[in-house]
Amino acid sequence: MRAIIMGAGDRPGVWEAFNGLRPKIEKHVEIVATDFLWDRDMSQVDSDIAIVFCGDGSVLRSAHAMKKNQRPVLAVNLGTLGFLANIQTEELLQVLTTLRMDCLKTIKHLMLECQIHKETEIDTRLCLNEVIVFHERGGFHIVNISLAVDEMPVTTFRCDGLILSTPFGSTGHSLSAGGPILRKDIDAIVITPISPHSLNQRPVIDSANRTYEMHPVGCGGKVVIDGADIATITASDRVVIRRADVSFQMLDLPGHGYYATLREKLGWSGNVFVEKN
């Protein structure tokens, strides 16, 4: 099995963790490419899986590095919370020992295509977690953001920013802003206003098969995709979001189910009772 290895090489301990494990990893997979600086186009590399070291931010960057050629990801948590990177270094070798091409099971996750329409050009980006529009001067300024769904006007949010999140990203910025947690295999979008200045503007869940359009009203805005500043837009520019034609894939590992992850990462440490016969 051929593997590409990626990670945040500028984070303490990442290089050391990989270099220490590399001889053992190579007993189970062929490493065909590595990228710890996020400067390689991994969509051009022929591989079967991707192993990602560090935290959730590295998982997001790996998805962008693979572009339209997504491979199943095995994410090793060297960060803190680790919603997405959900195995520890000591589990990696055990997983690789049992991993075979003929029994490779993956879970596919919704990705979005975000188009930023300017006067003379369209900038198209993939998105795994969320698209956020802020005021052009940052997230601490009130901004009016108009939202339309399938070309039908919804409302103009008066808020500190507007988030359109995938289920994969529902445990990220959207959750911090008061949005709901969505199971990651649901085809849906979460619309979450950040600190809305009206009590009747609450998070909304809608289908991923719709087209969403938003733009700032009366001022410029800033577009952030998966935590990266992508563009500054004017009130006449539009941000159009729809389902992408590719999916992000993560390996389906025993013992790392949806609710098991939520219990661990969110501190849901109440007793789990098992009835005895």
N, C-alpha and C positions, 0 to 999 in steps of 0.2 A: 504494500500500500504506500502510495506517494503522499507526502505531506509538505505543506508550506507552514513555516513558523513565523509568527508575528508577535510584536509586543512593544511596550513603551520603554525603549532603551534608556530614556532619560530619567526613569524612575529608579530610586534606590532598590537594589536587590534583584532587579529583573534579569540583567545580564548574568549575574552570579547564579541565579536559579536555573536559567536555561543551560549555561555552560556546565553546571554540575550534573544536570540530567541528560545532556546530549548523548553521551555514550550509551546510556541505557535506553533512551528513546530510539536510537538508531538500530537497536536490536529488534525492534518491532516494525518500524516504518522507514522508508527511504526519504530523507529530507532533501527536497529538490530546490528549495529557495527559502531564504530568511529575510526578514525586514524588521529592524528595530528602530528605524528612523522615519518610517512612514513616507518613504520616498520612492517606492517601487510600485509598478502597475502589476498587481498580482492576477489581474484578469487574463494576462498573457501566459501565465505559468500553468502547465499541465499537471494537475494533482487531483487526489481523491478526497483529501480532507485538509482542514486548516486547524492548526493548534495555536491558540492565542494566549499569551502570558500577560498578566496584570489584572486590571479591573474592568468595570463595565465600559469605561471610556474607550478602552482598547478593543473591546468587542465591536463597538460602533465604528471605530476607525477601520477595523478589519473588513467590515461589510462594505465600506466605501472603497477600500483598496481592491476588493474583488470585483467591484462594479457589476456588470451584467453577467459575470461568470461566477455565481455564488457556489461555494462548496460547503459541505457540512462542517460545522465549527465545534471544536472541543475547547472550551474556555477554562483556563486554569486561574483561579483567583489568587492574586498577590496584592489586591487592593484592600478596601475596608468592607463596605456593605456587600457588594458582589451579587446583585440580583441576577445578572446575566452570566457572569463568570462564576459557575456554581460548583466546581470541583477544586479540591486542594491539591497541592503538589504531590502529596503522598498517595493520592488516589490515581494520579495520571498513569503511572506504570501499570497498575492493576487494570485500568480500563484498556490500555493499549494491548495488554496481554490477551484479553478476550475479544478484541475488535477484529472482525473479519469482514471482507467485502460482501460475502454472501449473506451476512446477517446484519448489515449496516442499516439501522433504523434512524430516521431523522424526523424532526418536527418542523414543518414549514411555517414561517411567520410572515405576516403581511408587510410589504414594503410600499412606500409611496413614491410617486414621481411628482416633484415640485418644479413648476415652470414659473420663472420670474419674467413677466412680460414688460419690457421697456419699449420706448418709442421705436427703436430700430432693430431690436434684438430680443431673443428669447434664451434665457439661461436655464438649462434643465439639469436638475440634480436628483439623485436618489436619496431617500430618507428611510431610516429604520425606526427611530424613536418619535421625533416630533418636529414640526415646523412652528416657529414662534415669530410673531411680528410685534416689535416694540416701537416706541417713539424713537426717532432718529438720534436723540440725545441720550438714549439709554432707558433702562427699565424702571427708573424712578420718576418718570414724567408721565402724566396722564395723557392718553392718546385715544382718539375715536377711531375704531376699526370697523369697517363695513364688511359684513359676511353675506354671501349668497351661496345657495346650494342648488345645483342643477339650474343655474341662471335665475333662480327665484330668490328675491331679496328676503333675508331672515331678519336682521336687525343691525344696528350700529352699536357696538359695545364701547362703553366709556370705561376704560380700565387701564392697568399698567402694562398690558400686553395680552395677546390672544394666542392660545396654544391649540394646535390640531395634532393630536397624538394617536399613534397606533396602539393596539393592545400591548405590544412589546414595550412601548414607551410609557404605558399608563402608570408604572411604578417609578417613573422619573420625575421630571419637572411638573407634569400634570398632577401627580399625587401630592406634591408639595404645595400646589396651588389650590388643593381641595377637590381634585378630580377623583373619580372612582377607579378602583382596580378592576381591570378586565382580564379574563382568562386569555392567554396569549394565542389560542387557536380560534378565537372569535373574529369574524370579518367585520370589524366595526371601527369607527373613528370617534374619538372623544374630543369634544370642543370645550375647552376650559378657559374662561376669562381669568386673568390674574388680577386680584384685588378689584373686582368690579365696583363701580360707584353707583350701583343700583341693586337693591336686594332681590329684584326679580330676574336678574341675569345670572343664571346658574349653569353648571356643566350640563352638556347635552351629549347623548350617544346616538350616532346615526350609522347608516350602512357605509361600508367601504366601497361600494359600487357606485357612489355618487361623485360628482365633481364639485369641489369646494373652491370658492374664490374670495379672497380678502384683500383689502387695501386700506391704508390710513386715510383719514378724511381731514383735510385742512392743514396737513403738515407732512413731513417726510417720515419714513420709517426705516427700521433695520430688520433684516430677515436673518434668523438664526436657524440652522438645520443641524440637528443632532449635536448641539452644543458649539457649533462653529459659526462665526459671523460670515455670512455668505454675500450679502449685498445691502447697499443702502438704496432705498426706493423713494420716489416722489409720490404725491397724492394721485397722480395720473397713471402710475404703474400698477400692475396687478400681480397677485400671487395666486396661481392656479394649482390645485392639488388633486390628484386622483390616484387610483391604485396603479402600482408599477406592474410591469409584465414579468418580473422576477420575484422570487421569495427568498428571504433569509432562512438558512437552515441550521438547526442545532441538533447534535447527536442526542438521541433519546436514551438516557442512562437510567438503569434501575436505581431506585432509591432517591431519585432527584425529581420527584413529581411536583406538580404545581403547588399543592397545598403544603407539601413538605418544605418547599422553598420559602413560602410565605411565613410558615411557623418559625423557621430559623431566622430569616432576615428581618422580619418585623417584630421579633420578640414576642410572638404569640405563645408564651411559655406555659399556658395553662395546662393542666393535666389532661392527657389523652387517655380516656378510659376504654379498656377492652373488656367486654363482658366474657366471663368464664363460664363454660358449660358445666 
